[in-house]
Amino acid sequence: MTSPETGTLLTLGLYALASISGIAGTALRLPFWRKVGCGLAVAGFIVQTLILATGFHTSLPGGLSIGAYFQMIAWFVMLCGLGIGIKMRNETAALFPAPLALLLFAMSAPYLQSLIRVPESLKASFFALHIGTLFLSLALLALACVAGLLFIVLERRIKSKQHMQGFLQDMPALSLLDKLNAVTTITGFPLYTLGLAAGLLWAKPVYGASFSGDPKEVITIGIWLLYAWLFHNRLINGWKGRKPARLAIIIFLLSLFSIIVVNTLMDTHHAFIRS
């Protein structure tokens, strides 16, 4: 069986090469290297999928490590990015997730042996639904954030009539970035809602109440309200452009705060407790 360390290094290497090729191909305006970057990203995703399918995490008795959770988020980011890239037939969209996945894998390395203690009562398919849907929605949010950042930067240059030079000429059109933001938002919010609902329902028998004022619960509800506002305005009011781009960035940053700060520094049921 492949060890967590070996699997991490192999996937990390492929995602690193994909990021380097994609960034270099974009910056130097070399389509060949962009295609190489896409190919390496797909290879990394396939390798990571095989490693996950063979159950690398079972080498740690008792469950997944903190590092494994970061790697699972990276897998969802790649899945969403490659899927959207294929659907939109745009290699730039497919290259977005590689640097994000690389960063997540780099973050996972020190925590591969730090086991998260999951209570026996949570080890069920309902909990898997809770985690899976939230991770998938977080991956979609990450792509919405990247698309939103690019949209704001490019729109500002266009409005200020700054000349597009170099790789900026090859950036996706504002309409495509806005569409990417819209697709990820409209797809991600129902998944986030499903994951949140599953968690609240499961919390009742485990902790005695669906909502207990836990810091993680409070910030998650706040994120959901902002996400709902963005979803509503995108779908019902036809929001486009800078406003939804900015809001998607804010929601993603709050999600990162929830994972990195709340789970590690605050007293919460969801704390990353190392064994």
CYANA upper distance limits for C-alpha pairs under 8 A (distance plus 0.5 A):
  1 MET  CA     54 THR  CA      8.10
  1 MET  CA     56 PHE  CA      7.49
  2 THR  CA      6 THR  CA      6.88
  2 THR  CA      7 GLY  CA      6.68
  2 THR  CA     51 ILE  CA      7.70
  2 THR  CA     56 PHE  CA      6.78
  3 SER  CA      7 GLY  CA      6.62
  3 SER  CA     56 PHE  CA      6.76
  3 SER  CA     59 SER  CA      7.74
  4 PRO  CA      8 THR  CA      6.44
  4 PRO  CA     56 PHE  CA      6.48
  4 PRO  CA     57 HIS  CA      7.39
  4 PRO  CA     59 SER  CA      8.31
  4 PRO  CA    112 LEU  CA      7.30
  5 GLU  CA      9 LEU  CA      6.70
  5 GLU  CA    109 ALA  CA      8.16
  5 GLU  CA    112 LEU  CA      7.85
  6 THR  CA     10 LEU  CA      6.69
  7 GLY  CA     11 THR  CA      6.64
  7 GLY  CA     48 GLN  CA      7.88
  7 GLY  CA     51 ILE  CA      7.11
  8 THR  CA     12 LEU  CA      6.22
  8 THR  CA    105 PHE  CA      7.57
  8 THR  CA    109 ALA  CA      7.79
  9 LEU  CA     13 GLY  CA      6.48
 10 LEU  CA     14 LEU  CA      6.99
 10 LEU  CA     47 VAL  CA      8.46
 11 THR  CA     15 TYR  CA      6.67
 11 THR  CA     44 GLY  CA      5.78
 11 THR  CA     45 PHE  CA      8.16
 11 THR  CA     47 VAL  CA      7.00
 11 THR  CA     48 GLN  CA      6.54
 12 LEU  CA     16 ALA  CA      6.48
 12 LEU  CA     44 GLY  CA      8.30
 12 LEU  CA    102 LEU  CA      6.66
 12 LEU  CA    105 PHE  CA      6.64
 12 LEU  CA    106 ALA  CA      7.81
 13 GLY  CA     17 LEU  CA      6.67
 14 LEU  CA     18 ALA  CA      6.56
 14 LEU  CA     40 LEU  CA      6.44
 14 LEU  CA     41 ALA  CA      7.25
 14 LEU  CA     43 ALA  CA      7.53
 14 LEU  CA     44 GLY  CA      5.52
 15 TYR  CA     19 SER  CA      6.57
 15 TYR  CA     40 LEU  CA      7.43
 15 TYR  CA     41 ALA  CA      6.29
 15 TYR  CA     44 GLY  CA      6.30
 15 TYR  CA     98 ALA  CA      6.19
 15 TYR  CA     99 PRO  CA      7.67
 15 TYR  CA    101 ALA  CA      7.43
 15 TYR  CA    102 LEU  CA      6.00
 16 ALA  CA     20 ILE  CA      6.67
 16 ALA  CA     98 ALA  CA      8.15
 16 ALA  CA     99 PRO  CA      7.84
 16 ALA  CA    102 LEU  CA      6.52
 17 LEU  CA     21 SER  CA      6.49
 17 LEU  CA     37 GLY  CA      7.63
 17 LEU  CA     40 LEU  CA      7.32
 18 ALA  CA     22 GLY  CA      6.38
 18 ALA  CA     36 VAL  CA      7.78
 18 ALA  CA     37 GLY  CA      4.68
 18 ALA  CA     38 CYS  CA      7.09
 18 ALA  CA     39 GLY  CA      8.05
 18 ALA  CA     40 LEU  CA      5.41
 18 ALA  CA     41 ALA  CA      5.69
 18 ALA  CA     95 LEU  CA      8.42
 18 ALA  CA     98 ALA  CA      6.88
 19 SER  CA     23 ILE  CA      6.39
 19 SER  CA     37 GLY  CA      7.01
 19 SER  CA     41 ALA  CA      8.40
 19 SER  CA     95 LEU  CA      8.01
 19 SER  CA     98 ALA  CA      6.04
 19 SER  CA     99 PRO  CA      5.82
 19 SER  CA    102 LEU  CA      8.22
 20 ILE  CA     24 ALA  CA      6.37
 20 ILE  CA     37 GLY  CA      7.93
 21 SER  CA     25 GLY  CA      6.29
 21 SER  CA     33 TRP  CA      5.93
 21 SER  CA     34 ARG  CA      6.70
 21 SER  CA     36 VAL  CA      6.99
 21 SER  CA     37 GLY  CA      5.25
 22 GLY  CA     26 THR  CA      6.55
 22 GLY  CA     33 TRP  CA      6.81
 22 GLY  CA     34 ARG  CA      5.15
 22 GLY  CA     35 LYS  CA      8.12
 22 GLY  CA     36 VAL  CA      7.88
 22 GLY  CA     37 GLY  CA      5.06
 22 GLY  CA     38 CYS  CA      7.64
 22 GLY  CA     95 LEU  CA      6.86
 23 ILE  CA     27 ALA  CA      6.43
 23 ILE  CA     34 ARG  CA      8.13
 24 ALA  CA     28 LEU  CA      6.31
 24 ALA  CA     29 ARG  CA      8.39
 24 ALA  CA     30 LEU  CA      8.23
 24 ALA  CA     33 TRP  CA      7.65
 24 ALA  CA     34 ARG  CA      8.22
 25 GLY  CA     29 ARG  CA      5.96
 25 GLY  CA     30 LEU  CA      5.02
 25 GLY  CA     31 PRO  CA      6.57
 25 GLY  CA     32 PHE  CA      7.61
 25 GLY  CA     33 TRP  CA      5.15
 25 GLY  CA     34 ARG  CA      5.26
 25 GLY  CA     37 GLY  CA      8.49
 26 THR  CA     30 LEU  CA      6.94
 26 THR  CA     31 PRO  CA      7.99
 26 THR  CA     34 ARG  CA      6.98
 26 THR  CA    167 PHE  CA      6.23
 26 THR  CA    170 ASP  CA      7.90
 27 ALA  CA    166 GLY  CA      7.57
 27 ALA  CA    167 PHE  CA      5.42
 28 LEU  CA    166 GLY  CA      7.92
 28 LEU  CA    167 PHE  CA      7.07
 29 ARG  CA    166 GLY  CA      7.71
 29 ARG  CA    167 PHE  CA      6.23
 29 ARG  CA    170 ASP  CA      7.83
 30 LEU  CA     34 ARG  CA      7.16
 31 PRO  CA     35 LYS  CA      6.78
 32 PHE  CA     36 VAL  CA      6.78
 33 TRP  CA     37 GLY  CA      6.52
 34 ARG  CA     38 CYS  CA      6.82
 34 ARG  CA     91 GLU  CA      7.95
 34 ARG  CA     92 THR  CA      8.41
 34 ARG  CA     95 LEU  CA      8.42
 35 LYS  CA     39 GLY  CA      6.71
 35 LYS  CA     91 GLU  CA      7.77
 36 VAL  CA     40 LEU  CA      6.66
 37 GLY  CA     41 ALA  CA      6.60
 37 GLY  CA     95 LEU  CA      7.54
 38 CYS  CA     42 VAL  CA      6.73
 38 CYS  CA     91 GLU  CA      7.35
 38 CYS  CA     94 ALA  CA      7.06
 38 CYS  CA     95 LEU  CA      6.53
 39 GLY  CA     43 ALA  CA      6.69
 40 LEU  CA     44 GLY  CA      6.56
 41 ALA  CA     45 PHE  CA      6.67
 41 ALA  CA     78 MET  CA      8.48
 41 ALA  CA     95 LEU  CA      7.96
 41 ALA  CA     98 ALA  CA      6.63
 42 VAL  CA     46 ILE  CA      6.65
 42 VAL  CA     82 LEU  CA      8.13
 43 ALA  CA     47 VAL  CA      6.68
 44 GLY  CA     48 GLN  CA      6.59
 45 PHE  CA     49 THR  CA      6.52
 45 PHE  CA     75 TRP  CA      7.38
 45 PHE  CA     78 MET  CA      7.10
 45 PHE  CA     79 LEU  CA      8.16
 46 ILE  CA     50 LEU  CA      6.71
 47 VAL  CA     51 ILE  CA      6.73
 48 GLN  CA     52 LEU  CA      6.63
 48 GLN  CA     75 TRP  CA      7.72
 49 THR  CA     53 ALA  CA      6.49
 49 THR  CA     75 TRP  CA      8.09
 50 LEU  CA     54 THR  CA      6.70
 51 ILE  CA     55 GLY  CA      7.10
 51 ILE  CA     56 PHE  CA      6.57
 52 LEU  CA     56 PHE  CA      6.61
 52 LEU  CA     57 HIS  CA      8.31
 57 HIS  CA     63 GLY  CA      7.41
 57 HIS  CA     64 LEU  CA      6.22
 57 HIS  CA     65 SER  CA      8.00
 57 HIS  CA     68 ALA  CA      7.72
 58 THR  CA     62 GLY  CA      8.41
 58 THR  CA     63 GLY  CA      7.35
 58 THR  CA     64 LEU  CA      8.20
 60 LEU  CA     64 LEU  CA      7.51
 60 LEU  CA     65 SER  CA      8.11
 60 LEU  CA    113 GLN  CA      8.02
 60 LEU  CA    115 LEU  CA      8.04
 62 GLY  CA    115 LEU  CA      8.26
 62 GLY  CA    117 ARG  CA      7.96
 63 GLY  CA    115 LEU  CA      7.39
 63 GLY  CA    116 ILE  CA      7.55
 63 GLY  CA    117 ARG  CA      7.89
 63 GLY  CA    118 VAL  CA      7.88
 64 LEU  CA     68 ALA  CA      6.42
 64 LEU  CA     69 TYR  CA      7.56
 64 LEU  CA    115 LEU  CA      6.48
 64 LEU  CA    116 ILE  CA      6.73
 65 SER  CA     69 TYR  CA      7.15
 65 SER  CA    111 TYR  CA      7.23
 65 SER  CA    112 LEU  CA      6.06
 65 SER  CA    113 GLN  CA      6.55
 65 SER  CA    114 SER  CA      5.66
 65 SER  CA    115 LEU  CA      4.54
 65 SER  CA    116 ILE  CA      5.96
 66 ILE  CA     70 PHE  CA      7.19
 66 ILE  CA    108 SER  CA      7.66
 66 ILE  CA    111 TYR  CA      6.02
 66 ILE  CA    112 LEU  CA      6.95
 66 ILE  CA    113 GLN  CA      8.36
 66 ILE  CA    114 SER  CA      6.32
 66 ILE  CA    115 LEU  CA      6.60
 66 ILE  CA    116 ILE  CA      6.54
 66 ILE  CA    272 PHE  CA      7.57
 67 GLY  CA     71 GLN  CA      6.81
 67 GLY  CA    105 PHE  CA      8.43
 67 GLY  CA    107 MET  CA      7.91
 67 GLY  CA    108 SER  CA      4.44
 67 GLY  CA    109 ALA  CA      6.75
 67 GLY  CA    110 PRO  CA      7.67
 67 GLY  CA    111 TYR  CA      5.03
 67 GLY  CA    112 LEU  CA      5.05
 67 GLY  CA    113 GLN  CA      8.14
 67 GLY  CA    114 SER  CA      7.83
 68 ALA  CA     72 MET  CA      6.62
 68 ALA  CA    108 SER  CA      7.35
 68 ALA  CA    111 TYR  CA      8.48
 68 ALA  CA    112 LEU  CA      6.95
 69 TYR  CA     73 ILE  CA      6.89
 69 TYR  CA    108 SER  CA      8.47
 70 PHE  CA     74 ALA  CA      6.87
 70 PHE  CA    104 LEU  CA      6.26
 70 PHE  CA    105 PHE  CA      7.26
 70 PHE  CA    107 MET  CA      7.78
 70 PHE  CA    108 SER  CA      6.10
 71 GLN  CA     75 TRP  CA      6.75
 71 GLN  CA    101 ALA  CA      8.37
 71 GLN  CA    104 LEU  CA      6.92
 71 GLN  CA    105 PHE  CA      6.26
 71 GLN  CA    108 SER  CA      7.03
 72 MET  CA     76 PHE  CA      6.87
 72 MET  CA    135 PHE  CA      8.31
 73 ILE  CA     77 VAL  CA      6.70
 73 ILE  CA    104 LEU  CA      8.11
 73 ILE  CA    135 PHE  CA      6.27
 73 ILE  CA    136 LEU  CA      8.06
 73 ILE  CA    138 LEU  CA      8.23
 73 ILE  CA    139 ALA  CA      7.17
 74 ALA  CA     78 MET  CA      6.74
 74 ALA  CA    100 LEU  CA      7.71
 74 ALA  CA    101 ALA  CA      5.04
 74 ALA  CA    102 LEU  CA      8.29
 74 ALA  CA    104 LEU  CA      6.41
 74 ALA  CA    105 PHE  CA      7.54
 74 ALA  CA    139 ALA  CA      8.19
 75 TRP  CA     79 LEU  CA      6.60
 75 TRP  CA    101 ALA  CA      7.78
 76 PHE  CA     80 CYS  CA      6.64
 76 PHE  CA    135 PHE  CA      7.25
 76 PHE  CA    136 LEU  CA      6.10
 76 PHE  CA    139 ALA  CA      6.15
 77 VAL  CA     81 GLY  CA      6.52
 77 VAL  CA     97 PRO  CA      6.42
 77 VAL  CA    100 LEU  CA      8.08
 77 VAL  CA    101 ALA  CA      7.21
 77 VAL  CA    136 LEU  CA      7.98
 77 VAL  CA    138 LEU  CA      8.48
 77 VAL  CA    139 ALA  CA      4.88
 77 VAL  CA    140 LEU  CA      7.39
 77 VAL  CA    142 ALA  CA      7.83
 77 VAL  CA    143 LEU  CA      8.10
 78 MET  CA     82 LEU  CA      6.38
 78 MET  CA     97 PRO  CA      5.93
 78 MET  CA     98 ALA  CA      7.36
 78 MET  CA    101 ALA  CA      7.33
 79 LEU  CA     83 GLY  CA      6.48
 80 CYS  CA     84 ILE  CA      6.54
 80 CYS  CA    136 LEU  CA      8.36
 80 CYS  CA    139 ALA  CA      7.25
 80 CYS  CA    140 LEU  CA      6.88
 81 GLY  CA     85 GLY  CA      6.51
 81 GLY  CA     93 ALA  CA      7.00
 81 GLY  CA     94 ALA  CA      5.73
 81 GLY  CA     95 LEU  CA      8.02
 81 GLY  CA     96 PHE  CA      7.19
 81 GLY  CA     97 PRO  CA      6.02
 81 GLY  CA    143 LEU  CA      7.49
 82 LEU  CA     86 ILE  CA      6.60
 82 LEU  CA     93 ALA  CA      8.03
 82 LEU  CA     94 ALA  CA      5.26
 82 LEU  CA     95 LEU  CA      8.36
 82 LEU  CA     97 PRO  CA      8.29
 83 GLY  CA     87 LYS  CA      6.64
 83 GLY  CA     94 ALA  CA      8.18
 84 ILE  CA     88 MET  CA      6.43
 84 ILE  CA     93 ALA  CA      7.37
 84 ILE  CA     94 ALA  CA      7.48
 84 ILE  CA    180 LEU  CA      8.47
 85 GLY  CA     89 ARG  CA      6.10
 85 GLY  CA     90 ASN  CA      5.61
 85 GLY  CA     91 GLU  CA      6.38
 85 GLY  CA     92 THR  CA      7.79
 85 GLY  CA     93 ALA  CA      5.31
 85 GLY  CA     94 ALA  CA      4.84
 86 ILE  CA     90 ASN  CA      7.21
 86 ILE  CA     91 GLU  CA      8.26
 86 ILE  CA     94 ALA  CA      7.80
 90 ASN  CA     94 ALA  CA      7.27
 91 GLU  CA     95 LEU  CA      6.76
 92 THR  CA     96 PHE  CA      6.99
 92 THR  CA    171 MET  CA      8.24
 92 THR  CA    172 PRO  CA      7.80
 93 ALA  CA     97 PRO  CA      8.45
 95 LEU  CA     99 PRO  CA      8.46
 96 PHE  CA    100 LEU  CA      7.88
 96 PHE  CA    143 LEU  CA      7.69
 96 PHE  CA    146 VAL  CA      7.91
 97 PRO  CA    101 ALA  CA      6.45
 97 PRO  CA    143 LEU  CA      7.65
 98 ALA  CA    102 LEU  CA      6.55
 99 PRO  CA    103 LEU  CA      6.66
100 LEU  CA    104 LEU  CA      6.80
101 ALA  CA    105 PHE  CA      6.62
102 LEU  CA    106 ALA  CA      6.62
103 LEU  CA    107 MET  CA      6.69
104 LEU  CA    108 SER  CA      6.68
105 PHE  CA    109 ALA  CA      6.99
107 MET  CA    111 TYR  CA      8.42
108 SER  CA    112 LEU  CA      6.97
114 SER  CA    274 ARG  CA      5.63
114 SER  CA    275 SER  CA      6.58
115 LEU  CA    273 ILE  CA      7.98
115 LEU  CA    274 ARG  CA      5.88
115 LEU  CA    275 SER  CA      5.85
116 ILE  CA    272 PHE  CA      6.47
116 ILE  CA    273 ILE  CA      6.09
116 ILE  CA    274 ARG  CA      6.24
116 ILE  CA    275 SER  CA      7.37
117 ARG  CA    273 ILE  CA      6.88
117 ARG  CA    274 ARG  CA      7.73
117 ARG  CA    275 SER  CA      7.52
118 VAL  CA    122 LEU  CA      7.01
118 VAL  CA    123 LYS  CA      7.57
119 PRO  CA    123 LYS  CA      7.39
121 SER  CA    206 VAL  CA      7.28
122 LEU  CA    127 PHE  CA      6.37
122 LEU  CA    206 VAL  CA      8.29
123 LYS  CA    127 PHE  CA      6.98
123 LYS  CA    128 ALA  CA      8.31
124 ALA  CA    128 ALA  CA      6.99
125 SER  CA    129 LEU  CA      6.71
126 PHE  CA    130 HIS  CA      6.85
126 PHE  CA    198 ALA  CA      7.27
126 PHE  CA    202 TRP  CA      7.92
127 PHE  CA    131 ILE  CA      6.77
127 PHE  CA    198 ALA  CA      7.84
127 PHE  CA    199 GLY  CA      7.59
127 PHE  CA    202 TRP  CA      7.94
128 ALA  CA    132 GLY  CA      6.27
129 LEU  CA    133 THR  CA      6.48
129 LEU  CA    195 GLY  CA      7.05
129 LEU  CA    198 ALA  CA      7.55
130 HIS  CA    134 LEU  CA      6.81
130 HIS  CA    194 LEU  CA      7.88
130 HIS  CA    195 GLY  CA      4.75
130 HIS  CA    196 LEU  CA      7.22
130 HIS  CA    197 ALA  CA      8.39
130 HIS  CA    198 ALA  CA      5.77
130 HIS  CA    199 GLY  CA      6.08
131 ILE  CA    135 PHE  CA      6.53
131 ILE  CA    195 GLY  CA      7.16
132 GLY  CA    136 LEU  CA      6.65
132 GLY  CA    195 GLY  CA      7.97
133 THR  CA    137 SER  CA      6.61
133 THR  CA    191 LEU  CA      5.78
133 THR  CA    192 TYR  CA      6.72
133 THR  CA    194 LEU  CA      7.31
133 THR  CA    195 GLY  CA      5.54
134 LEU  CA    138 LEU  CA      6.55
134 LEU  CA    191 LEU  CA      7.15
134 LEU  CA    192 TYR  CA      5.75
134 LEU  CA    195 GLY  CA      5.68
134 LEU  CA    196 LEU  CA      7.88
135 PHE  CA    139 ALA  CA      6.70
136 LEU  CA    140 LEU  CA      6.89
136 LEU  CA    188 GLY  CA      7.91
136 LEU  CA    191 LEU  CA      7.79
137 SER  CA    141 LEU  CA      6.63
137 SER  CA    187 THR  CA      8.35
137 SER  CA    188 GLY  CA      5.01
137 SER  CA    189 PHE  CA      7.33
137 SER  CA    191 LEU  CA      6.22
137 SER  CA    192 TYR  CA      5.94
138 LEU  CA    142 ALA  CA      6.69
138 LEU  CA    188 GLY  CA      8.12
138 LEU  CA    192 TYR  CA      8.41
138 LEU  CA    252 PHE  CA      7.99
138 LEU  CA    255 SER  CA      8.08
139 ALA  CA    143 LEU  CA      7.09
140 LEU  CA    144 ALA  CA      6.72
140 LEU  CA    184 THR  CA      5.69
140 LEU  CA    185 THR  CA      7.77
140 LEU  CA    187 THR  CA      8.32
140 LEU  CA    188 GLY  CA      6.32
141 LEU  CA    145 CYS  CA      6.55
141 LEU  CA    184 THR  CA      7.14
141 LEU  CA    185 THR  CA      7.52
141 LEU  CA    188 GLY  CA      7.45
141 LEU  CA    248 ALA  CA      7.41
141 LEU  CA    251 ILE  CA      8.25
141 LEU  CA    252 PHE  CA      6.30
142 ALA  CA    146 VAL  CA      6.89
142 ALA  CA    252 PHE  CA      6.81
143 LEU  CA    147 ALA  CA      6.63
143 LEU  CA    180 LEU  CA      8.45
143 LEU  CA    181 ASN  CA      8.00
143 LEU  CA    184 THR  CA      7.66
144 ALA  CA    148 GLY  CA      6.42
144 ALA  CA    180 LEU  CA      7.24
144 ALA  CA    181 ASN  CA      5.09
144 ALA  CA    182 ALA  CA      8.30
144 ALA  CA    184 THR  CA      6.41
144 ALA  CA    185 THR  CA      7.47
144 ALA  CA    245 ALA  CA      8.02
144 ALA  CA    248 ALA  CA      6.63
144 ALA  CA    249 ILE  CA      7.85
145 CYS  CA    149 LEU  CA      6.64
145 CYS  CA    181 ASN  CA      8.16
145 CYS  CA    245 ALA  CA      7.66
145 CYS  CA    248 ALA  CA      6.07
145 CYS  CA    249 ILE  CA      5.08
145 CYS  CA    252 PHE  CA      6.97
146 VAL  CA    150 LEU  CA      6.79
146 VAL  CA    249 ILE  CA      8.33
147 ALA  CA    151 PHE  CA      6.54
147 ALA  CA    177 LEU  CA      5.82
147 ALA  CA    178 ASP  CA      7.77
147 ALA  CA    180 LEU  CA      7.15
147 ALA  CA    181 ASN  CA      6.50
147 ALA  CA    245 ALA  CA      7.99
148 GLY  CA    152 ILE  CA      6.71
148 GLY  CA    177 LEU  CA      7.61
148 GLY  CA    178 ASP  CA      7.93
148 GLY  CA    181 ASN  CA      7.06
148 GLY  CA    242 ARG  CA      8.18
148 GLY  CA    244 PRO  CA      8.28
148 GLY  CA    245 ALA  CA      4.64
148 GLY  CA    246 ARG  CA      6.95
148 GLY  CA    248 ALA  CA      7.38
148 GLY  CA    249 ILE  CA      7.09
149 LEU  CA    153 VAL  CA      6.77
149 LEU  CA    245 ALA  CA      7.57
149 LEU  CA    246 ARG  CA      8.24
149 LEU  CA    249 ILE  CA      7.82
150 LEU  CA    154 LEU  CA      6.51
150 LEU  CA    177 LEU  CA      7.98
151 PHE  CA    155 GLU  CA      6.35
151 PHE  CA    174 LEU  CA      6.43
151 PHE  CA    177 LEU  CA      6.56
151 PHE  CA    178 ASP  CA      7.60
151 PHE  CA    241 GLY  CA      8.20
151 PHE  CA    242 ARG  CA      7.85
151 PHE  CA    245 ALA  CA      7.67
152 ILE  CA    156 ARG  CA      6.53
152 ILE  CA    242 ARG  CA      6.78
152 ILE  CA    245 ALA  CA      7.75
152 ILE  CA    246 ARG  CA      8.43
153 VAL  CA    157 ARG  CA      6.95
154 LEU  CA    158 ILE  CA      6.70
154 LEU  CA    174 LEU  CA      7.95
155 GLU  CA    159 LYS  CA      6.54
155 GLU  CA    174 LEU  CA      7.71
156 ARG  CA    160 SER  CA      6.57
157 ARG  CA    161 LYS  CA      6.53
157 ARG  CA    162 GLN  CA      5.60
157 ARG  CA    163 HIS  CA      8.05
157 ARG  CA    164 MET  CA      8.24
158 ILE  CA    162 GLN  CA      6.56
158 ILE  CA    163 HIS  CA      8.29
164 MET  CA    168 LEU  CA      6.19
164 MET  CA    169 GLN  CA      6.16
165 GLN  CA    169 GLN  CA      6.50
166 GLY  CA    170 ASP  CA      8.33
167 PHE  CA    171 MET  CA      7.32
172 PRO  CA    176 LEU  CA      6.64
172 PRO  CA    177 LEU  CA      7.00
173 ALA  CA    177 LEU  CA      6.95
174 LEU  CA    178 ASP  CA      6.55
175 SER  CA    179 LYS  CA      6.57
176 LEU  CA    180 LEU  CA      6.60
177 LEU  CA    181 ASN  CA      6.71
178 ASP  CA    182 ALA  CA      6.64
178 ASP  CA    240 LYS  CA      7.24
178 ASP  CA    241 GLY  CA      6.65
178 ASP  CA    245 ALA  CA      8.10
179 LYS  CA    183 VAL  CA      6.54
180 LEU  CA    184 THR  CA      6.67
181 ASN  CA    185 THR  CA      6.62
181 ASN  CA    244 PRO  CA      8.27
181 ASN  CA    245 ALA  CA      7.39
181 ASN  CA    248 ALA  CA      8.32
182 ALA  CA    186 ILE  CA      6.56
182 ALA  CA    234 ARG  CA      7.32
183 VAL  CA    187 THR  CA      6.50
184 THR  CA    188 GLY  CA      6.08
185 THR  CA    189 PHE  CA      6.48
185 THR  CA    230 LEU  CA      8.13
185 THR  CA    231 PHE  CA      6.79
185 THR  CA    248 ALA  CA      8.38
186 ILE  CA    190 PRO  CA      7.91
186 ILE  CA    231 PHE  CA      6.51
186 ILE  CA    234 ARG  CA      8.13
186 ILE  CA    235 LEU  CA      7.79
187 THR  CA    191 LEU  CA      7.53
188 GLY  CA    192 TYR  CA      6.63
189 PHE  CA    193 THR  CA      6.59
189 PHE  CA    227 TYR  CA      6.98
189 PHE  CA    228 ALA  CA      7.48
189 PHE  CA    231 PHE  CA      7.20
190 PRO  CA    194 LEU  CA      6.62
191 LEU  CA    195 GLY  CA      6.66
192 TYR  CA    196 LEU  CA      6.56
192 TYR  CA    224 TRP  CA      8.06
193 THR  CA    197 ALA  CA      6.51
193 THR  CA    224 TRP  CA      7.82
194 LEU  CA    198 ALA  CA      6.61
195 GLY  CA    199 GLY  CA      6.75
196 LEU  CA    200 LEU  CA      6.73
196 LEU  CA    220 THR  CA      8.47
197 ALA  CA    201 LEU  CA      6.60
198 ALA  CA    202 TRP  CA      6.56
199 GLY  CA    203 ALA  CA      6.51
200 LEU  CA    204 LYS  CA      7.36
200 LEU  CA    210 SER  CA      5.29
200 LEU  CA    211 PHE  CA      7.28
201 LEU  CA    210 SER  CA      6.51
202 TRP  CA    206 VAL  CA      7.16
202 TRP  CA    210 SER  CA      7.91
203 ALA  CA    207 TYR  CA      5.92
203 ALA  CA    208 GLY  CA      7.45
203 ALA  CA    209 ALA  CA      6.69
203 ALA  CA    210 SER  CA      5.53
203 ALA  CA    211 PHE  CA      8.11
204 LYS  CA    208 GLY  CA      5.37
204 LYS  CA    209 ALA  CA      4.79
204 LYS  CA    210 SER  CA      5.01
204 LYS  CA    211 PHE  CA      8.44
205 PRO  CA    209 ALA  CA      7.70
211 PHE  CA    217 GLU  CA      7.54
212 SER  CA    217 GLU  CA      8.25
213 GLY  CA    217 GLU  CA      6.93
213 GLY  CA    218 VAL  CA      6.68
214 ASP  CA    218 VAL  CA      6.79
214 ASP  CA    268 THR  CA      6.35
214 ASP  CA    269 HIS  CA      7.67
215 PRO  CA    219 ILE  CA      6.79
215 PRO  CA    262 VAL  CA      7.64
215 PRO  CA    266 MET  CA      7.94
215 PRO  CA    267 ASP  CA      8.02
215 PRO  CA    268 THR  CA      6.64
216 LYS  CA    220 THR  CA      6.50
216 LYS  CA    258 SER  CA      7.30
216 LYS  CA    262 VAL  CA      6.90
216 LYS  CA    263 ASN  CA      7.98
216 LYS  CA    268 THR  CA      6.85
216 LYS  CA    269 HIS  CA      8.23
216 LYS  CA    270 HIS  CA      7.37
217 GLU  CA    221 ILE  CA      6.62
218 VAL  CA    222 GLY  CA      6.83
219 ILE  CA    223 ILE  CA      6.62
219 ILE  CA    258 SER  CA      7.39
220 THR  CA    224 TRP  CA      6.62
220 THR  CA    255 SER  CA      8.45
220 THR  CA    258 SER  CA      8.09
221 ILE  CA    225 LEU  CA      6.76
222 GLY  CA    226 LEU  CA      6.98
223 ILE  CA    227 TYR  CA      6.53
223 ILE  CA    251 ILE  CA      6.73
223 ILE  CA    254 LEU  CA      7.47
223 ILE  CA    255 SER  CA      7.72
224 TRP  CA    228 ALA  CA      6.41
225 LEU  CA    229 TRP  CA      6.72
226 LEU  CA    230 LEU  CA      6.78
226 LEU  CA    247 LEU  CA      8.39
226 LEU  CA    251 ILE  CA      7.41
227 TYR  CA    231 PHE  CA      6.55
227 TYR  CA    248 ALA  CA      8.41
227 TYR  CA    251 ILE  CA      7.35
228 ALA  CA    232 HIS  CA      6.44
229 TRP  CA    233 ASN  CA      6.65
230 LEU  CA    234 ARG  CA      6.51
230 LEU  CA    244 PRO  CA      6.97
230 LEU  CA    247 LEU  CA      7.49
230 LEU  CA    248 ALA  CA      8.14
231 PHE  CA    235 LEU  CA      6.48
232 HIS  CA    236 ILE  CA      5.99
232 HIS  CA    237 ASN  CA      7.52
233 ASN  CA    237 ASN  CA      5.13
233 ASN  CA    238 GLY  CA      6.58
233 ASN  CA    239 TRP  CA      5.93
234 ARG  CA    238 GLY  CA      5.43
234 ARG  CA    239 TRP  CA      5.12
234 ARG  CA    240 LYS  CA      7.57
234 ARG  CA    244 PRO  CA      7.99
235 LEU  CA    239 TRP  CA      8.08
239 TRP  CA    243 LYS  CA      7.99
239 TRP  CA    244 PRO  CA      7.15
240 LYS  CA    244 PRO  CA      6.84
241 GLY  CA    245 ALA  CA      6.92
242 ARG  CA    246 ARG  CA      6.59
243 LYS  CA    247 LEU  CA      6.74
244 PRO  CA    248 ALA  CA      6.50
245 ALA  CA    249 ILE  CA      6.94
246 ARG  CA    250 ILE  CA      6.84
247 LEU  CA    251 ILE  CA      6.66
248 ALA  CA    252 PHE  CA      6.69
249 ILE  CA    253 LEU  CA      6.69
250 ILE  CA    254 LEU  CA      6.70
251 ILE  CA    255 SER  CA      6.72
252 PHE  CA    256 LEU  CA      6.80
253 LEU  CA    257 PHE  CA      6.71
254 LEU  CA    258 SER  CA      6.65
255 SER  CA    259 ILE  CA      6.86
256 LEU  CA    260 ILE  CA      6.39
256 LEU  CA    261 VAL  CA      8.38
257 PHE  CA    261 VAL  CA      5.72
257 PHE  CA    262 VAL  CA      7.14
258 SER  CA    262 VAL  CA      5.38
258 SER  CA    263 ASN  CA      7.06
259 ILE  CA    263 ASN  CA      5.82
259 ILE  CA    264 THR  CA      8.10
260 ILE  CA    264 THR  CA      6.58
261 VAL  CA    265 LEU  CA      6.01
261 VAL  CA    266 MET  CA      7.69
262 VAL  CA    266 MET  CA      5.57
262 VAL  CA    267 ASP  CA      8.42
262 VAL  CA    268 THR  CA      8.05
262 VAL  CA    271 ALA  CA      7.82
263 ASN  CA    268 THR  CA      7.55
263 ASN  CA    270 HIS  CA      6.38
263 ASN  CA    271 ALA  CA      4.78
263 ASN  CA    272 PHE  CA      6.12
264 THR  CA    271 ALA  CA      6.23
264 THR  CA    272 PHE  CA      6.12
265 LEU  CA    271 ALA  CA      8.25
266 MET  CA    271 ALA  CA      7.61
267 ASP  CA    271 ALA  CA      7.30
